[in-house]
Amino acid sequence: MNITHPLGNEVSKASFSCYTSEEIKKLSVKEIVDPIIFDAVGIPNEGGLYDPALGPFTHSAFCGTCNLDFYRCPGHFGHIELPVPVYNPLFFVHSLALLRSICLECHHFKLNLSLTFQYTAKLKLLKHGLLLESQMVDGIDQFVKMSLKKGDEKHKLTAIIAERKKIILEFLHTCSKIKQCGRCGSFSASFKKEGYSKIFRKQLSIKYQKLQGDHFIKSRKRNSPAEEIISENDEVDNNTTSSKFGNEFITPGALRDHFLKLFVNESELCTMLYCAQGLLSDVMGFRHKSPKAVNANMFFIDVVAVPPTRFRPANIVHDKTMENPQNEHLIRILNARQGFLNYAAKMNECK
């Protein structure tokens, strides 16, 4: 860069986001499947973390993708496809907070409709920079529409950001404290986490199990014949008994299904809660409520990006190759993936 000739442009703002699984696959040139990096003579294995398609491993090698040498190849991404989704560790705490705020029966937030609308209106006003108006929301739709006309979307006020965070935390906290859903009337169990990879649903107390059963019977009586009610009640009792033996483990795949239904039923509010702010919202169409604006998949990972070889160089000392620290984590992922596939294959053989 020649400082005597300054650039005509300057960076005014920046935004960050996570790659989706589809974007990672588009960037990738090779799927990585082999946890063993080198063969017996020290040559990188095909499908390993130093696959030639990701870039040259040594100074004398050429890239298997662009055919450029070690100094000219920019490097190419690979990817590891997981057999089942896992929690995104960056958003695990947010996943748990969201889980505690929703009803797993109707897949809505546990607040009643009027209170949910109030929080949606507040967040919508803050999105347009209307701090005072957001604090005066009384749930009237016309008030919100008229206030929006006075707003300017291109704002960057610390007070706006702080108020938005406050409202989101207040909303999730209020929802998590509600035991009975304000929409369908079902009673929600509590949840606990184990580390940053497991979530368990605690069983309802006997009191709430009885109330849940009574509510279930009343709701069915309005829409179901008497014969169906009797058979369904028997199923409820059997499930309740089996749940007494311990907490229920919720797999990431099952939780993702619940979240996907929630993001469909509560699309507007979820967009307000989790959409990008600032420059990225303009680029990706968040402000126009694009269908792809927010997605529950952000809380989960089923494809892991593998950085190019040049960004994971191995240290070679006295003809001995020392692993890059990044590779250690990627090898653990590959080994876990292979172990899961082997176990699944054995289970299928037993069937």
Steps between C-alpha positions, in 0.01 A plus 500: 500500500638840397419748777566792263190400304220454751201285412180665390288277720503421868333240718210655691344190653546124517275206580562134576294187466538121496517296183204271438551134411415573136751785483776285650434227242514756218835631626640150547698317232522166680323307774744392771431150632835347604631573852843363400691790346811325359568159355790273598756704305381842617292599196164672570206263455216564258201616699720595796557839659796568269330378184675657196168659398521733802836638389869400485640344815869552422689778322564277200142375461219629279135551584262227391225756432659801329838340408689799642814460709540544876558878476220587255217271610252693718379180668164325475241400757388145573215379715405222740139384478366382836264200506271677749467867598670629815452816702687807385726568802491875432121510543442215744400732788261682266353166388426406859346840575278472192400143589387610845286773343291290261225240520596168343133413444381792287845638408427857601652721766333435834382859539143571398432667167456857628828503697684340209372776275622766742854364495489471120387861475776620733770323303357625171506861625856464627602362160396837356679698773187599692611465860235715671219352294610148590470588865144625445366194325155403622427231244310716249594408145410843358736670747785285378430565130483877547818503708689302238443777245708734717786254540833482323637151450857627459572563865783399723425603852645324800176558690301322227729196509494487879121527511464225237719263704303587812165424336622170353635384835183611675284318246690170521518520879126566527419209268728259685322567831157407362392146585179483296501603134291811432402365158405133538491462879755218516739480792870522419773298663823659613833439331858466616828486312801278544812677381451660161383198304201346681154619602260299715128552554392442858182310565193692614402470864201280584289812552574637153469155343144479630419853383654420161286188473183691592580770246569237237165329562304827486666611177432161336136492608428806289625338179512121548246217543477331841664179375808689383524687830519178701776349288701822499470535879650155540796606288553810713507295820751253354732779386477669839600181680797438277628854556535442875825311458710803416549815296458493124801569281419737212710437192612799291301362206177489702557849637569632150163365385330688786687821418417475129127482583538793740671716236206431267229572759677803650684621190458872563612493862788260430616737226498785750689292756770345281529699178823676410538867584665778302679443169441125481125548527511713181715252311299188588155655484412473869320831500265380230408186697655261255391137560866410546568788738515286813519126530501264794800322348722776639488320836636174355793368298488214252788608274841607631721720285863387462740794443750480212830322559700824495315619812574176686870454428682210661830562677773277359801463730779251422279310255226472763161653433332677792122530473334840481271560802200550268549151361468342844142626534412406142641149550282456809197600292595252226555219751166569667331506160655169401411342835138608463477359146653168611255473788206583274614233252518238777153592623362459148664158473338392826159591360 
